[in-house]
Amino acid sequence: MKNGKLLDLYSGYLISAFGATAATGLSSLLDGQISHDQMQRSLTG
């Protein structure tokens, strides 16, 4: 998945979450389709 799409997905996750958020939470929500490490690399890149 391209960085722009990952950032859009993560932004939507942050906006819609009711509690604390993290890349691990998004990974868990997506049943591991996107790993925590993949999300972290995208955010730092």
C-alpha positions in Angstrom: 0.0 0.0 0.0 1.3 3.4 -0.9 2.3 6.0 1.8 -0.5 8.4 0.9 -3.2 5.7 1.3 -1.7 4.5 4.6 -1.7 8.1 5.9 -5.3 8.5 4.8 -6.2 5.3 6.5 -4.4 6.2 9.7 -6.0 9.7 9.7 -9.4 8.2 9.4 -8.6 5.9 12.3 -7.4 8.8 14.5 -10.5 10.8 13.7 -13.0 8.0 14.4 -11.4 6.5 17.5 -13.0 7.1 20.9 -10.0 6.3 23.1 -6.2 6.1 22.9 -4.8 5.3 19.4 -1.6 3.7 18.2 -0.3 2.0 15.1 -0.7 -1.3 16.9 -4.4 -0.6 17.4 -4.9 0.1 13.7 -3.0 -3.1 12.8 -5.2 -5.1 15.2 -8.3 -3.5 13.8 -7.3 -4.6 10.3 -6.5 -8.1 11.5 -2.8 -7.6 10.7 -3.3 -6.7 7.0 -1.0 -3.8 7.7 1.7 -4.4 10.3 2.6 -2.0 13.1 6.1 -1.7 11.6 4.8 -0.9 8.1 2.6 1.9 9.6 5.5 3.2 11.7 7.8 3.4 8.7 5.1 5.2 6.7 4.7 7.8 9.5 8.4 8.4 9.9 9.0 8.6 6.2 
